[in-house]
Amino acid sequence: MTRCRKNYSGSARTQEQPTYSGWKQALNELQEVMIVAPVDKAAHDLAICCRQWYLQKLRDELLNARVYQQSREAKEEIIVRHRAKAEEFQYASLQLLHNDLQQRLDLTLREKDETIQHNHTLQERLTEALDEVSKLRGNLTEAQTQEQQTRQTLQEVTIQKVQVDATLKEVTDERDKLKKKKRCVIM
C-alpha cells in the first residue's frame, strides 16, 4: 500500500479530499490509492488493487490491437449500429423471457392440474371410505340389535330351564316318594 501511495502521490490531484477522523479517514485514504473492482464478471466477487496498476492494465487492454480495432466509422454511425443491435438483443431477450415465463406457467398449470386430479382422487377415496364406514355402522347396529335379541332369548331360555329344572326336581322328588311308599307297601 505504501508503494501504491507513493505512485499515486506522484500523479496530480485535482481536488483535496475532506479529512475525517477514525474509520472514515482510513477509508478515505484507502480509496485514494486503491480501487475496488469486480473479479471475473462476478458482481459479488470484488478485489482491492493498486489504482496505478489498475489504470495501467486498463490502458494496456484498451490499446491491445488483438482485442480492439480502430474504426473509420463516424461516432453517430457506431451509435446507430449499437442501438439496432441492442434493440435486436432486447427483442431476443424478451422472447427468451416470454418463452421461459410461458414454460413456467405451463409447468405450474400442469402441477395444478395434477394436484386437482390427485385431490379429486383423494376425495373419491374419502367418499368411498365414508360409504364403507356408513355400511359398517349399519352392520354394527344390526349386529347390536341381533345381540340384544339373542341375549333376551337366552334370558328367556335360562328362565325356562330353571322352571324345567324346578319341575324336574319336583317330579323326581315325587317319584322318589312314590318309590318309598311302594317299597313300604310291598314289604
PyMOL commands that set and color helices and strands:
alter all, ss='L'
color gray80, all
select helices_A, chain A and resi 2-10+23-33+51-63+75-186
alter helices_A, ss='H'
color red, helices_A
select strands_A, chain A and resi 34-39+42-50
alter strands_A, ss='S'
color yellow, strands_A
deselect
rebuild
show_as cartoon
